[in-house]
Amino acid sequence: MAHRRTALVTGATHGIGYEVSRRLAHQDTFVIVHGPTPGEAHAAVDRLIRDGADPHRLEPVAADYARMGDVLSLAQAITRRHERLDLLINNAGVAVHPAAFQINYLAHYALTRLLAPSLTAAGGRVVSVTSALHREGTLAFDQTGRAGYANAKLALTMFTRALRVIAEDRIRACAVHPGTIGTGSFDVFYGRGGLPVADGAAAVLGAGDGFYYEGFLRADAAPPVYDDASLRHLWRSSARLLGWDYAATKSAANGSANGSANGSANGSANGSANGSANGSANGSAKNAVKPAA
């Protein structure tokens, strides 16, 4: 039996994420449609069906990226149902939110690492939706507004390259700045207007084998993205924020997912995976990708 291509699109309820999901569904891909709440995820699936998608190729899932426990539970649910994942689109993001750094970066870091076994089993690929504003960023985790957004996008871009070059089990990954897209979600940073959403989705899905793209063109990311020592520092700092033991074994959570991931990471991602994520995150993370020594 032929392998069914499976993709997870985060932030899929509107804008680029929705359009990417719609296009994938029409390309005979089974699409896991993520939204922040079950109601929003189901509404997006209903809209996709009205837009002509096969309902048997759609699965709504929910996780509030401001709650790390939700993210860990999402990873567990996906790995239970899907041994193989061909494509992960890290698209979810916000402009202004008390937990903006977690939503725009740390949740992507956690989810991608926890889904690494499913991605490697399929020879899968990660596409992270970033921003040219990452060039303004630093690795300060506690800023807000435009600076905080730029910092999170720098971290996401660096992590995406780390998957390619320093992870023990390499994963094909690229980062795409789709351009200034007129979704209305990020007007506070880019101003009103912008390119059609269809153009942004086409750029995300059209990225080739290079690492960083702006629109459809390969480009150079900010210098820190190419500093392997900085990539390792970011990887380990991010793991510490989650209470994960990054160094010991291939366990992302080696006893330390008893720390709390439930706190929203407006500075407190060192919360631990309480409740359903506590302890069971140990299981799902056992084969999570780690950096090579």
RODO-2510 file (C-alpha; in nm, 4 decimals, decimal comma):
residues 293
     n   res          X          Y          Z
     1     m     0,0000     0,0000     0,0000
     2     a     0,1356     0,3435    -0,0951
     3     h     0,2347     0,5735     0,1870
     4     r    -0,0168     0,8521     0,2443
     5     r     0,1535     1,1914     0,2552
     6     t     0,0726     1,3650     0,5819
     7     a     0,1271     1,7305     0,6736
     8     l     0,0711     1,9320     0,9908
     9     v     0,0015     2,3025     0,9405
    10     t     0,0065     2,5115     1,2577
    11     g    -0,1908     2,8336     1,2737
    12     a    -0,4159     2,6960     0,9998
    13     t    -0,7431     2,8711     1,0833
    14     h    -0,6851     3,1816     0,8710
    15     g    -0,4354     3,3647     0,6531
    16     i    -0,1320     3,1832     0,5125
    17     g    -0,1894     2,8743     0,7271
    18     y    -0,5408     2,8249     0,5976
    19     e    -0,4398     2,8747     0,2343
    20     v    -0,1442     2,6366     0,2723
    21     s    -0,3825     2,3764     0,4183
    22     r    -0,6285     2,4264     0,1338
    23     r    -0,3602     2,3788    -0,1304
    24     l    -0,2149     2,0719     0,0370
    25     a    -0,5601     1,9152     0,0716
    26     h    -0,6114     1,9584    -0,3027
    27     q    -0,2763     1,7876    -0,3644
    28     d    -0,3936     1,4577    -0,2135
    29     t    -0,2172     1,5268     0,1163
    30     f    -0,3727     1,4329     0,4483
    31     v    -0,3703     1,7633     0,6380
    32     i    -0,3676     1,7994     1,0152
    33     v    -0,5272     2,1403     1,0656
    34     h    -0,4142     2,3154     1,3834
    35     g    -0,6015     2,5919     1,5605
    36     p    -0,5701     2,7438     1,9075
    37     t    -0,9063     2,6011     2,0186
    38     p    -1,1114     2,2971     1,9090
    39     g    -1,3881     2,5269     1,7838
    40     e    -1,1531     2,7236     1,5601
    41     a    -0,9859     2,4084     1,4259
    42     h    -1,3209     2,2463     1,3422
    43     a    -1,4454     2,5684     1,1824
    44     a    -1,1372     2,5767     0,9600
    45     v    -1,1958     2,2157     0,8532
    46     d    -1,5607     2,2923     0,7767
    47     r    -1,4507     2,5856     0,5613
    48     l    -1,1926     2,3695     0,3820
    49     i    -1,4637     2,1169     0,3024
    50     r    -1,6838     2,3953     0,1638
    51     d    -1,3821     2,4966    -0,0457
    52     g    -1,3760     2,1520    -0,2009
    53     a    -1,1368     1,9550     0,0218
    54     d    -1,2037     1,5858     0,0844
    55     p    -1,3235     1,5564     0,4472
    56     h    -1,1414     1,2220     0,4760
    57     r    -0,8120     1,4034     0,4239
    58     l    -0,8567     1,6528     0,7077
    59     e    -0,8017     1,6246     1,0814
    60     p    -0,8629     1,9188     1,3183
    61     v    -0,6330     1,9495     1,6200
    62     a    -0,6094     2,2167     1,8866
    63     a    -0,3388     2,3597     2,1087
    64     d    -0,3106     2,7012     2,2662
    65     y     0,0554     2,7881     2,2074
    66     a     0,0492     3,0122     2,5150
    67     r     0,0116     2,6909     2,7222
    68     m     0,3076     2,4587     2,6827
    69     g     0,1065     2,1716     2,8272
    70     d    -0,1251     2,2038     2,5250
    71     v     0,1721     2,1847     2,2891
    72     l     0,3096     1,8709     2,4531
    73     s    -0,0339     1,7087     2,4504
    74     l    -0,0681     1,7952     2,0813
    75     a     0,2658     1,6289     2,0050
    76     q     0,1617     1,3174     2,1948
    77     a    -0,1724     1,2976     2,0130
    78     i    -0,0105     1,3348     1,6718
    79     t     0,2613     1,0761     1,7351
    80     r    -0,0025     0,8300     1,8590
    81     r    -0,2052     0,8678     1,5394
    82     h     0,0702     0,9260     1,2842
    83     e     0,3922     0,7257     1,2889
    84     r     0,5120     0,9238     0,9885
    85     l     0,4912     1,2960     0,9206
    86     d     0,6047     1,4195     0,5801
    87     l     0,5708     1,7927     0,6329
    88     l     0,5527     2,0270     0,9312
    89     i     0,4664     2,3904     0,8609
    90     n     0,5585     2,6025     1,1637
    91     n     0,3268     2,8915     1,0859
    92     a     0,1417     2,9820     1,4082
    93     g     0,2261     3,3268     1,5380
    94     v     0,0979     3,6473     1,6940
    95     a     0,1968     4,0122     1,6859
    96     v     0,1223     4,1170     2,0435
    97     h     0,0558     3,8802     2,3327
    98     p     0,1953     3,8371     2,6866
    99     a     0,3343     3,4985     2,5760
   100     a     0,4453     3,6144     2,2308
   101     f     0,7966     3,4672     2,2543
   102     q     0,6578     3,1254     2,3414
   103     i     0,3920     3,1393     2,0708
   104     n     0,6300     3,2652     1,8021
   105     y     0,9286     3,0465     1,8884
   106     l     0,9433     2,8218     2,1938
   107     a     0,6269     2,6258     2,1147
   108     h     0,7622     2,5582     1,7642
   109     y     1,0904     2,4395     1,9144
   110     a     0,9100     2,2009     2,1496
   111     l     0,6635     2,0656     1,8942
   112     t     0,9277     2,0122     1,6268
   113     r     1,1593     1,8265     1,8617
   114     l     0,8783     1,6046     1,9881
   115     l     0,7646     1,5256     1,6334
   116     a     1,1195     1,4542     1,5161
   117     p     1,0768     1,0721     1,5229
   118     s     0,7706     1,0944     1,2967
   119     l     0,9507     1,3372     1,0653
   120     t     1,2657     1,1254     1,0384
   121     a     1,0617     0,8079     0,9843
   122     a     0,9086     0,9684     0,6751
   123     g     1,2188     1,1528     0,5587
   124     g     1,0028     1,4555     0,6277
   125     r     1,0609     1,8256     0,6032
   126     v     1,0087     2,1319     0,8236
   127     v     0,9154     2,4728     0,6814
   128     s     0,9207     2,7581     0,9326
   129     v     0,7406     3,0790     0,8447
   130     t     0,9715     3,3557     0,9615
   131     s     1,0151     3,7266     0,8915
   132     a     1,2829     3,9490     0,7446
   133     l     1,2510     4,1347     1,0754
   134     h     1,4622     3,8560     1,2265
   135     r     1,7596     4,0659     1,1138
   136     e     1,6690     4,3178     1,3843
   137     g     1,6607     4,0490     1,6519
   138     t     1,8817     3,9402     1,9372
   139     l     1,8557     3,6347     2,1613
   140     a     1,6912     3,8296     2,4428
   141     f     1,3895     3,6233     2,5464
   142     d     1,2138     3,8823     2,7596
   143     q     1,1356     4,1680     2,5209
   144     t     0,7937     4,2552     2,3815
   145     g     0,6512     4,4453     2,0862
   146     r     0,8481     4,4718     1,7629
   147     a     1,1772     4,3834     1,9345
   148     g     1,0256     4,0739     2,0941
   149     y     0,8758     3,9666     1,7623
   150     a     1,2099     4,0124     1,5846
   151     n     1,3875     3,8158     1,8582
   152     a     1,1429     3,5266     1,8309
   153     k     1,1776     3,5169     1,4521
   154     l     1,5566     3,5190     1,4826
   155     a     1,5366     3,2271     1,7260
   156     l     1,2972     3,0370     1,4966
   157     t     1,5216     3,0932     1,1953
   158     m     1,8283     2,9794     1,3902
   159     f     1,6513     2,6698     1,5237
   160     t     1,5367     2,5797     1,1744
   161     r     1,8945     2,5857     1,0484
   162     a     2,0043     2,3890     1,3566
   163     l     1,7752     2,1064     1,2456
   164     r     1,9771     2,0897     0,9230
   165     v     2,3290     2,1212     1,0541
   166     i     2,3736     2,0395     1,4245
   167     a     2,0911     1,8017     1,5167
   168     e     2,2093     1,4481     1,5828
   169     d     1,9449     1,3238     1,3389
   170     r     1,9396     1,5825     1,0622
   171     i     1,6007     1,6991     0,9351
   172     r     1,5438     1,8761     0,6048
   173     a     1,4318     2,2233     0,7015
   174     c     1,4005     2,5712     0,5578
   175     a     1,2812     2,9124     0,6747
   176     v     1,0636     3,1340     0,4565
   177     h     0,9786     3,5009     0,4859
   178     p     0,6713     3,4999     0,2605
   179     g     0,6740     3,8763     0,2144
   180     t     0,4447     4,1390     0,3608
   181     i     0,1094     3,9657     0,3302
   182     g    -0,2201     4,1465     0,3757
   183     t    -0,3685     3,9242     0,6459
   184     g    -0,4219     4,2135     0,8866
   185     s    -0,2619     4,0152     1,1689
   186     f     0,0727     4,1957     1,1681
   187     d    -0,0229     4,5474     1,0568
   188     v     0,1307     4,6794     1,3788
   189     f     0,4743     4,5835     1,2412
   190     y     0,4359     4,6065     0,8648
   191     g     0,1620     4,8628     0,8092
   192     r    -0,1643     4,8028     0,6270
   193     g    -0,1968     4,6233     0,2990
   194     g     0,0423     4,3782     0,1443
   195     l     0,0499     4,0914    -0,1020
   196     p    -0,2419     3,8498    -0,1386
   197     v    -0,2496     3,5561     0,1017
   198     a    -0,2260     3,3241    -0,1989
   199     d     0,1195     3,4656    -0,2755
   200     g     0,2382     3,3993     0,0776
   201     a     0,1120     3,0420     0,0696
   202     a     0,2745     2,9842    -0,2683
   203     a     0,6090     3,1049    -0,1300
   204     v     0,5847     2,8750     0,1722
   205     l     0,5003     2,5704    -0,0381
   206     g     0,7384     2,6635    -0,3191
   207     a     1,0583     2,6769    -0,1143
   208     g     1,3269     2,4570    -0,2654
   209     d     1,6232     2,2757    -0,1135
   210     g     1,7950     2,5921     0,0085
   211     f     1,7748     2,7116     0,3672
   212     y     1,6381     3,0692     0,3682
   213     y     1,3946     3,2310     0,1263
   214     e     1,2350     3,5716     0,0951
   215     g     0,9333     3,5210    -0,1239
   216     f     1,0426     3,2777    -0,3927
   217     l     1,4080     3,3806    -0,3885
   218     r     1,6949     3,2346    -0,1893
   219     a     1,8503     3,4939     0,0386
   220     d     2,0995     3,5301     0,3213
   221     a     1,9624     3,5251     0,6730
   222     a     2,1149     3,7287     0,9569
   223     p     2,4770     3,6390     1,0453
   224     p     2,3970     3,4675     1,3801
   225     v     2,1947     3,2081     1,1890
   226     y     2,5199     3,0760     1,0369
   227     d     2,7154     3,0614     1,3643
   228     d     2,7011     2,6963     1,4774
   229     a     2,8124     2,7840     1,8317
   230     s     2,5197     3,0255     1,8601
   231     l     2,2850     2,7559     1,7290
   232     r     2,3990     2,5160     2,0010
   233     h     2,3639     2,7859     2,2649
   234     l     2,0079     2,8626     2,1518
   235     w     1,9151     2,4932     2,1391
   236     r     2,0378     2,4334     2,4932
   237     s     1,8931     2,7559     2,6316
   238     s     1,5553     2,6639     2,4847
   239     a     1,5757     2,3151     2,6344
   240     r     1,6561     2,4639     2,9759
   241     l     1,3530     2,6944     2,9535
   242     l     1,1405     2,3820     2,9094
   243     g     1,3172     2,1912     3,1847
   244     w     1,4440     1,9389     2,9299
   245     d     1,7736     1,7549     2,9679
   246     y     1,9276     1,8349     2,6316
   247     a     2,2596     1,6611     2,6843
   248     a     2,2149     1,3258     2,8532
   249     t     2,0335     1,0889     2,6178
   250     k     1,7889     1,1175     2,3339
   251     s     1,5281     1,2049     2,5943
   252     a     1,4170     1,5622     2,5533
   253     a     1,2595     1,5346     2,8938
   254     n     1,4790     1,2872     3,0912
   255     g     1,2834     1,3184     3,4121
   256     s     1,2599     1,6901     3,3742
   257     a     0,9318     1,7212     3,1964
   258     n     0,8098     1,7074     3,5536
   259     g     0,9006     2,0700     3,5425
   260     s     0,6178     2,2847     3,4282
   261     a     0,5319     2,3586     3,0708
   262     n     0,1951     2,4825     3,1769
   263     g     0,3096     2,8317     3,2505
   264     s     0,2726     3,0613     2,9555
   265     a     0,6232     3,1617     2,8598
   266     n     0,5970     3,5285     2,9257
   267     g     0,9261     3,4525     3,0915
   268     s     0,8155     3,1339     3,2647
   269     a     0,8503     2,8498     3,0217
   270     n     1,0433     2,6737     3,2929
   271     g     0,7062     2,5582     3,4029
   272     s     0,6600     2,1879     3,3612
   273     a     0,4395     1,9566     3,1654
   274     n     0,1804     1,9269     3,4354
   275     g    -0,1275     1,7147     3,4051
   276     s    -0,1475     1,5042     3,0910
   277     a     0,1934     1,6177     2,9691
   278     n     0,3643     1,5326     3,2976
   279     g     0,5458     1,2029     3,2727
   280     s     0,3882     1,1141     2,9396
   281     a     0,6047     1,3813     2,7791
   282     n     0,8915     1,1614     2,8943
   283     g     0,7582     0,8892     2,6699
   284     s     0,6874     1,1010     2,3647
   285     a     1,0176     1,2806     2,3874
   286     k     1,2328     0,9725     2,4302
   287     n     1,3495     0,9831     2,0719
   288     a     1,3291     1,3576     2,0242
   289     v     1,6139     1,4950     1,8183
   290     k     1,9073     1,6432     2,0079
   291     p     2,2151     1,8346     1,8987
   292     a     2,5206     1,6364     1,8032
   293     a     2,7987     1,6635     2,0561
***
